[in-house]
Amino acid sequence: MDEDLQLRKFHKELSSGTVSLVLLAVLGQSRQPMYGYQIAKRLEQVGEGVLAGKQSALYPVLRNLEAAGLLASEVEPSTSGPPRRYYRITRPGREALRAWTHAWNATRDSVDKVLQGEL
């Protein structure tokens, strides 16, 4: 397996668990509901490749988070095209965001210690 393929595989495995976290974070920081394209653009601005050009990967994760009760959505008509589904974070979503952020920070700190040789 060449290095490029290994890196892509590693990146895919790493990002699969973090996309849900960053989606909750973006919606948790937003003062108003957002539709998928807005969320993707926000992630492009700050996320440095969280979705890496794979906006289509965003929608199944949004649906899964909604099915889990962490997000709620409403469809609203659009003047410039098809109706848009707007997502907002729910109270259980905010609780999950806090817990997942804590887990992320603990994991990141632990991995950083290992990578820096602080065993």
C-alpha positions in Angstrom: 0.0 0.0 0.0 1.5 3.3 -1.0 1.9 6.3 1.4 -0.9 8.3 -0.3 -3.4 5.5 0.0 -2.4 4.9 3.6 -2.8 8.6 4.4 -6.2 8.8 2.7 -7.4 5.7 4.6 -6.1 7.2 7.9 -7.8 10.5 7.2 -11.1 8.8 6.3 -11.1 6.8 9.6 -10.1 9.9 11.6 -12.7 12.2 10.1 -15.6 9.7 10.4 -15.8 10.3 14.1 -15.1 14.0 14.1 -17.7 15.2 11.5 -20.6 14.7 14.0 -18.7 16.6 16.6 -17.9 19.6 14.3 -21.5 19.7 13.0 -22.9 19.9 16.5 -20.3 22.6 17.3 -21.2 24.7 14.2 -24.9 24.5 15.0 -24.3 25.0 18.7 -22.4 28.3 17.9 -25.0 29.5 15.4 -27.7 31.9 16.6 -30.1 30.7 14.0 -30.9 27.5 12.1 -28.7 26.7 9.2 -29.1 24.7 6.0 -26.6 22.1 4.7 -24.8 24.4 2.3 -24.3 27.1 4.9 -22.9 24.5 7.3 -20.5 23.2 4.6 -19.3 26.7 3.8 -18.8 27.4 7.5 -16.7 24.3 7.8 -14.7 25.3 4.8 -13.9 28.6 6.4 -12.7 27.3 9.7 -12.4 23.5 9.4 -9.3 23.2 7.2 -10.6 20.1 5.5 -12.9 18.5 8.0 -15.1 17.6 5.0 -12.3 18.0 2.4 -14.6 18.8 -0.4 -17.1 16.0 0.4 -20.2 18.1 1.1 -22.4 15.1 0.2 -21.0 13.3 3.3 -22.6 16.0 5.4 -26.2 15.1 4.7 -26.2 11.5 6.0 -24.5 12.7 9.2 -27.1 15.5 9.7 -29.9 13.0 9.2 -28.3 10.6 11.7 -27.9 13.4 14.3 -31.5 14.3 13.8 -32.7 10.7 14.1 -30.8 10.6 17.4 -32.6 13.7 18.6 -29.5 15.8 18.7 -30.7 18.1 15.9 -34.1 19.2 14.7 -35.0 20.5 11.3 -37.7 22.3 9.4 -38.2 22.7 5.6 -38.7 26.2 4.4 -39.4 27.3 0.8 -36.6 29.1 -1.0 -37.1 32.0 -3.4 -34.0 30.9 -5.4 -34.6 27.2 -5.8 -35.9 24.1 -4.1 -37.0 24.2 -0.4 -34.2 24.2 2.2 -34.0 22.1 5.3 -32.8 24.2 8.2 -31.1 22.4 11.2 -30.8 23.6 14.8 -29.2 21.9 17.8 -31.6 20.5 20.4 -31.1 20.5 24.2 -29.9 16.8 24.1 -27.6 17.9 21.2 -26.0 20.6 23.4 -25.5 18.0 26.2 -23.9 15.6 23.7 -21.7 18.4 22.4 -20.4 19.1 25.9 -19.7 15.4 26.5 -18.2 14.8 23.1 -16.0 17.9 23.4 -14.7 16.6 26.7 -14.0 13.2 25.2 -12.3 14.8 22.2 -10.1 17.0 24.4 -9.1 14.1 26.6 -8.3 11.9 23.5 -6.3 14.7 21.8 -4.3 15.4 25.0 -3.5 11.7 25.4 -2.5 11.2 21.8 -0.4 14.4 21.9 1.5 13.1 24.9 2.3 9.8 23.2 3.3 11.6 20.0 5.6 13.9 22.0 7.2 11.0 23.9 5.7 12.0 27.2 5.0 8.5 28.4 
